[in-house]
Amino acid sequence: MEKASLEIAAALCRKFEGFSAVPYRCPAGYWTQGFGTVFKPDGKRVLETDPPITKELAEEWLQHELRHYYRDWETDRKSTRL
């Protein structure tokens, strides 16, 4: 189930975020790159001065973000009692 859910989320991100090789300021005012990445996998923010990236690297960043947030959601869901 996790793999299918993450692929659906990735497809939505690709469609609605689009791809940018170079950093740009998103409508919320954050420097963004790739498929909507604000924080790179190493935890550093995307900066205006960052070099262009490939679609392949953007995809790695996207997958990392989705796995990270999915794990957080799973942890919260399992620890919440109804």
C-alpha positions as CSV (number, residue, x, y, z in Angstrom):
1,M,0.0,0.0,0.0
2,E,2.8,2.4,0.9
3,K,4.4,2.2,-2.6
4,A,1.1,2.9,-4.4
5,S,0.2,5.8,-2.1
6,L,3.7,7.4,-2.6
7,E,3.5,7.0,-6.4
8,I,0.1,8.7,-6.4
9,A,1.4,11.5,-4.2
10,A,4.5,11.9,-6.5
11,A,2.4,12.0,-9.6
12,L,0.3,14.8,-8.1
13,C,3.3,16.7,-7.0
14,R,4.8,16.5,-10.5
15,K,1.6,17.6,-12.1
16,F,0.8,20.5,-9.8
17,E,4.3,21.7,-8.8
18,G,5.9,21.3,-12.2
19,F,9.7,21.1,-12.6
20,S,12.2,23.9,-12.3
21,A,15.9,23.2,-12.6
22,V,16.8,26.5,-11.1
23,P,15.6,28.0,-7.8
24,Y,12.6,30.2,-7.9
25,R,10.5,32.0,-5.3
26,C,7.2,30.3,-4.8
27,P,3.9,32.2,-4.2
28,A,4.4,31.6,-0.4
29,G,7.8,33.4,-0.7
30,Y,10.1,30.3,-0.3
31,W,13.0,29.4,-2.5
32,T,11.9,26.3,-4.3
33,Q,13.5,23.9,-6.8
34,G,12.8,20.7,-8.6
35,F,9.2,19.5,-8.0
36,G,8.4,22.0,-5.2
37,T,11.4,21.2,-2.9
38,V,12.1,23.8,-0.2
39,F,14.3,21.6,2.0
40,K,16.9,19.3,0.4
41,P,17.4,15.8,1.7
42,D,20.4,17.1,3.8
43,G,18.1,19.4,5.6
44,K,19.4,22.6,4.0
45,R,17.0,25.1,2.5
46,V,17.0,25.7,-1.2
47,L,18.7,29.0,-1.8
48,E,18.6,31.5,-4.7
49,T,22.2,30.8,-5.4
50,D,21.9,27.0,-5.7
51,P,23.1,25.6,-9.1
52,P,20.6,24.1,-11.5
53,I,19.6,20.4,-10.9
54,T,18.5,17.6,-13.2
55,K,15.1,16.1,-13.3
56,E,16.6,12.9,-12.0
57,L,17.9,14.7,-8.9
58,A,14.6,16.5,-8.4
59,E,12.9,13.1,-8.5
60,E,15.3,11.8,-5.8
61,W,14.5,14.8,-3.7
62,L,10.7,14.3,-4.2
63,Q,10.8,10.6,-3.3
64,H,12.9,11.5,-0.2
65,E,10.4,14.1,0.9
66,L,7.4,11.9,0.4
67,R,8.9,8.9,2.3
68,H,9.9,11.3,5.1
69,Y,6.4,12.8,5.4
70,Y,4.7,9.4,5.0
71,R,6.8,8.0,7.9
72,D,5.8,11.0,10.1
73,W,2.1,10.5,9.2
74,E,2.3,6.7,9.9
75,T,3.9,7.4,13.3
76,D,1.3,10.0,14.2
77,R,-1.6,7.8,13.0
78,K,-0.4,4.8,15.0
79,S,0.1,6.8,18.2
80,T,-3.3,8.5,18.0
81,R,-6.0,6.8,19.9
82,L,-9.7,7.3,19.0
